[in-house]
Amino acid sequence: MSVEQLKDRIGNGLAKLQGRPTVSFEFFPPKDEQMEKTLWDSIQRLSPLQPRFVSVTYGADGSTRSRTHNIVTRIQETTSLTAAPHLTCVGAPREEILDIARNYWAHGIRHIVALRGDPPQGTTKYVAHPGGFAYAVDLVRGLKSVADFEISVAAYPEVHPEALGGQFDLDNLKAKLDAGADRAITQFFFDTGCFLRFRDQCAAAGIKASIVPGILPITRFPQLQRMARTCGASVPDWLADRFDGLDEDPDTRRLIAAAVAIEQVQALEREGVSEFHFYTLNRSELTYAICHALGVRPAPSLAAAG
């Protein structure tokens, strides 16, 4: 194959990639050696799908900060992926958080997921740290004062459980984007209509940034129900019915989970959605299968092209 033919083939491959959905993946810091192996196996499995970025969470109260930092810098330094640490307002004064951001910038990290954060364990109400950032909008402004980070923030199609109402929540989202955030990633949801109505509300409010749906492949249904109660996401009766009686049948559960998520992303794609963020729970199998159904697949290698 000539150099010109190779260039043409590469160009054709890039053109196909440009027409496919854009994806990103979320991971969390592992608690033990086995979970760490699962995490890195999953990162290796999903890397060829060329995500826009991969994010790494904090613990609910910022307690996993050092582990988050270690994972993010390792991803950034040893893989071709763009790493995006979560950063929250919880548990630290402003300058300490900004020093973390400066350190990330020094390590070549240019993308941050900026969040208010959840109350520390054992408490039920969020209280801003004395001298800290009160809310995510304040954190976004602070990050932009440090460097020109690319910033993602959270959005809630079913309204944040602590918000005073839907309009209050929407105004808060717009404030975060106006402060300099680049996109919003939604909490997971299973009612496609709910997301589409929320997208329309964002457009009517003058929000032009991408509203990226957060997709949660279901690994264990009881775990999903607990997570949903915490974040205010609804679990439709039809979804509970699909998983009924499968607590001791992991193989069938995985098949049902894949079918549910594939139906969801394909329905969203038909409505013009071209970006998806996957809450992987550090597992690659379901996310990889869903991406495959979307047409998000590894690019042909140069060796294969030859």
N, C-alpha and C positions, 0 to 999 in steps of 0.2 A: 504494500500500500504506500502511495506517495505521500509526501508531507501535505500537499494540498488536499488529497482525499481524506487524510486524517483530520485536518482542520475542518473540512466539511462535515465529517461525521460527528466531531465534537460539537460543532455549531448546531447540528440537527438535534443532538441530545440535549443541549442547553435550551433549545427552543421548546422541546417537549416538557422540560422541567418548568419552564416559565408558565406553561399552561396548566400546571397541576396545582392542587391546593397547597398552601403553606402550613406547616405544622411546627409545633413546639412541644416540649415534654417537661414534666415536673417530676423531680425526685426529692426524697427526704434523707437526712443523715441517718445511717444505720446505727443500731445500738450494740451490735456484737459482730464477731468475725464472720459468721455465716451470712448475716444480713449484708455485710459489706461485700462479700463475694457475689451475692445476688445482685446488688446494686451495680457493680462494675460489669458483670455479665450482661445486665440489661442495657447499660450504656453502650457496650460494645455491639450488642445486637441491633440497637436502634440507630446508632451513628450513621450507617450507610443510607438512611432515609433523608439525610441532609436537613435536619430541622433548622429553623431560623435561630433558635437558641434552646438551651436546656436550663431550667431553673432549679434551684436547690433551696428548700424551705428552711425556716427557723423552727424551733420548737414553739409551742403556743405562747410561752412567755420569754422568748429569746434565749432559752437555756441551752440551745445547741449551737450557739454562735461560732465557737471555735471549730466544731466539726463541719459546720456549713462552710466556713472559710477554707478549711483544708480540702474539702471535696471540690469546691469551686476552683481553687487555684490549681489543683491537680488536673481537673478537666481542661482548664485553660492551657496548661503547660504541656500536657501529654497527649492531647487529642486535637482533632481539627474542629471541634465543636466550639460554639460561642456559649460561654457559661454566664448565667445570670443569677447572682445570689439574691435571696429575699432579704430585705432589710426592714425592720419595724421600729416603731417609736417606743416600744416597751423596754423598760429595765435599764435605761442609760440616759445620761444628760446629752444635750445637743452636741457638744464638742467631741464626746466619745464616739457618737454615731458618725459624725463627719470625719473623724480620724479613720474609722473603719472604711468609709467611702474613699478617702484619699489613698489608703493602703490598697484597696481594690484597683483603683486607677493605676497605681504604680505597678501592679501585677498584670496590667494589660486588659483588665476587665472594664468593659464600657457599657454594660447593660445591667440594670438593677430593677428588681420587682419591689416597689415601695408600698408598704402596707402599714396601717395603724398597728395591727397586732392584737392578739387576744389577751384578756386578763390573765394574770398568773394563776397557776393551779391553786385551788382552794379558795378562790375569790369568784364572785359572780358579776362584778361591775368593773368596767374599765376606768382606771384613774390615771391621768397623765403623770409621767415622772416629773418631779420638781426640776425645773430647768431643762426639761426635755422637749421634744416635739410633741405637741398635743395630738395632732391628727395627721393622716397621710398627706393632706394637701400641704401642711407645713414641712413635712419631710421632703416632698418633691421640690419645694422651693429651696430647701437647704442643700439638697443634692446638686441642684442646678447652680448653686453658688460655689460649689467645689469644682465642678467640671461639667462638660456637656455630655452627661450620661444619656443613653437611651433608657427611658423609664417606662415600665408597665405598671399599671395600677389595677385594683380590683373593682368589679362591677357586680351588681346583684339583680338579676332579672325578676326575682321574687321579693325584692326589698331586703336590705340588711336587717337582721332581727332587732337591732338596737335603734334603727332609724325612726324618726318621728312620723314618717309616712313616705309614700312613693315619691312625691314631689321633692321633699327634703333630700331623699336619697339621690335623686336625679341631679339636683342642684349641687350636691356634694361631689358627684362624679364629674360634672362639668367643671367645677372649681379645680379639681385635681388635674384635669387635662389642660385647662387654661393656665395652670401654674407651670406647665412644661412637660407633663407626661405625654408619651407618644401613642399609647394604646391602652385599652382596658380589656382585661381578661375576666370573664364572668365566673361566678360560682357555678358549680355543676348543676344541671337541671335535667329533667326527663320529659317535660312538656314542651315540645318544639314551638307550639303556638305562643307560649309564654316568652320565649326568647325573641320571637319575631315581633311581638307587640312591644317588647322592651326596645328592640332596635329601632322601631318606628318612633317611639317616644324620644329616644336619643336624637334622632334626626330632627324631629320637631323642635327640640330644645337647642338646636344649632350645633350639636356635637358632630364634628366631621372626622374625628379619629376613628380608627378601627375598633369595633366591639367584637372581640374574639370569643366565641363560645368555649367554655371549659367543659371537656368531655371526661366523664368518669367511667371507665370500664369496671363492671361490677365483679369483684372477686368473691366476696362473701356478703350475702344479703343482710344479715343482722348488723354487720359492721357499717354497711351503707345506711341503714336506718338510724344508727347512732350518730353518724356524721351529719345526716340530713337534719336531725333534731337540733344539732348544735348550730348549724349555719342557716337554718330557716328554709331549707329546700324541701319541696313537697315530693312525696313518693306516691305516684298514682296507684290506684287499686289494681289496674291491669298489670302493672309491673310486679307487684306483690304476688299476684296470681301466677305469673310465669315462673317465679322462683319457689312457689309453694311446694313443700315436700322434697326439696333438693338439698337440704342441709348436709346429708350424708352421701351425696352423689356429686363429687367435684367435677367429674367428666361432663355430665349433662349440664351442670351449672355453667361451666366454661362455654359450652356450645350456645346456651341461651344468652349468656352475657355478650358473646360476640355478635349474635344475631340482633340483640337489642341495640347495641352501640352502632352497628353498621346501618341499621334502619334509621337511626337518629342522624348520623352524619350525612347519609345520602339524602334524607329529607331536607336537611339544612342546605346542602349543596344545591338542590333544586331551587331553593329560594335565594340563590345568589351568594351564599356564604362560601368564602374561599380560604379562610384561615381557621385553624383549629388548635386548641391547646389541650393536651392530654394529661390528666392526673394519673400517672402510671402506677402509683403505690409501689414503685421500684420493681415492678414486674414488666417484662417486655412482651409476653406472648400475645395478650389481647390487643395491646396497642399496635403491635406490628401487623396483626391480622386486619384490624380496622383500617390502618393506613393502606394496606395492600388493596383493600376493597375500594378505597378512595382513589387509587391510582398513584399513591405515593410509594414509590419503590426504589431500590438502589439503582443508581445510574450505571449504565454499562461501563465496565472498566476498559481502559485502553488496551489491555491484553485481550479482552474479549473482542474489542473492535478490530483487532488485527487478525 
